[in-house]
Amino acid sequence: MRKMDKKRDNTIVAALTQVCHVAQDEGNGFQWLTHSVNYQNFPDSLTVVCVYDELPTESVKIAMCHLIQDSLMKQAIPLLNPARQIQFKQQTSK
């Protein structure tokens, strides 16, 4: 990973960590989130996966999308296609 990519990744992690804290405080079954990115195709390749106890309602999904977009945009990281780049999954039991 190039130095610039590492710096950008740290910025993404910091922004998404704040999103995590806010989402956990809302008590809507949110568990955690993760991201993946190919820096050769950034920012279009950035994907955020949000994991919940149960799949969230549409209103929760919309609120979470706005929260993620706002947090990343504050760091000058736009999501070009949020409907594709933000995914919602149900936590699977072990």
C-alpha positions as CSV (number, residue, x, y, z in Angstrom):
1,M,0.0,0.0,0.0
2,R,1.4,3.4,-1.0
3,K,1.9,6.1,1.7
4,M,-1.0,8.1,0.3
5,D,-3.3,5.1,0.3
6,K,-2.4,4.3,3.9
7,K,-3.2,7.9,4.9
8,R,-6.5,7.8,3.0
9,D,-7.4,4.5,4.6
10,N,-6.7,5.9,8.1
11,T,-9.0,8.8,7.3
12,I,-11.8,6.4,6.2
13,V,-11.3,4.3,9.3
14,A,-11.6,7.4,11.5
15,A,-14.7,8.6,9.8
16,L,-16.4,5.2,9.9
17,T,-15.4,4.7,13.6
18,Q,-17.4,7.8,14.4
19,V,-20.3,6.4,12.4
20,C,-20.1,3.2,14.4
21,H,-20.3,5.1,17.7
22,V,-23.4,7.0,16.6
23,A,-25.1,3.9,15.2
24,Q,-24.5,1.9,18.3
25,D,-26.0,4.6,20.5
26,E,-29.2,4.5,18.4
27,G,-30.1,1.0,19.6
28,N,-31.5,-0.3,16.3
29,G,-29.7,-3.6,16.2
30,F,-26.5,-2.3,14.7
31,Q,-23.5,-4.4,15.4
32,W,-20.5,-3.3,13.4
33,L,-19.3,-2.1,10.0
34,T,-16.4,-2.7,7.8
35,H,-15.0,-1.4,4.5
36,S,-13.1,-2.5,1.5
37,V,-11.4,-0.4,-1.2
38,N,-9.2,-0.8,-4.2
39,Y,-7.1,2.4,-4.3
40,Q,-6.5,2.0,-8.0
41,N,-10.2,2.8,-8.5
42,F,-10.8,5.1,-5.6
43,P,-13.4,6.4,-4.5
44,D,-15.7,4.3,-6.8
45,S,-14.4,1.0,-5.3
46,L,-15.0,2.0,-1.7
47,T,-17.7,-0.3,-0.2
48,V,-19.1,-0.1,3.4
49,V,-20.9,-3.1,4.9
50,C,-23.1,-2.5,7.9
51,V,-24.0,-5.5,10.0
52,Y,-27.2,-5.7,12.1
53,D,-28.8,-8.3,14.4
54,E,-31.7,-8.3,11.8
55,L,-31.9,-6.6,8.5
56,P,-32.8,-3.0,9.3
57,T,-35.9,-1.2,8.1
58,E,-35.8,1.1,5.1
59,S,-35.8,4.2,7.3
60,V,-32.9,2.9,9.3
61,K,-31.0,2.1,6.1
62,I,-31.7,5.6,4.8
63,A,-30.5,7.2,8.0
64,M,-27.4,5.1,8.1
65,C,-26.6,6.0,4.4
66,H,-26.9,9.7,5.2
67,L,-24.7,9.3,8.3
68,I,-22.0,7.4,6.4
69,Q,-22.1,9.8,3.4
70,D,-21.9,12.9,5.7
71,S,-19.1,11.5,7.7
72,L,-17.0,10.6,4.6
73,M,-17.9,13.9,2.9
74,K,-16.5,15.8,5.8
75,Q,-13.2,14.1,5.0
76,A,-13.6,15.0,1.2
77,I,-14.4,11.4,0.4
78,P,-17.5,11.2,-1.8
79,L,-19.5,8.1,-2.4
80,L,-20.3,8.2,-6.1
81,N,-23.0,5.5,-5.9
82,P,-24.2,5.1,-2.3
83,A,-26.9,2.6,-3.2
84,R,-24.2,0.2,-4.5
85,Q,-21.4,1.2,-2.1
86,I,-23.3,0.8,1.2
87,Q,-24.5,-2.6,1.9
88,F,-26.6,-4.0,4.8
89,K,-26.2,-7.6,6.1
90,Q,-27.7,-9.6,8.9
91,Q,-25.2,-11.1,11.4
92,T,-25.1,-14.8,11.0
93,S,-25.0,-16.9,14.1
94,K,-22.0,-19.2,14.7
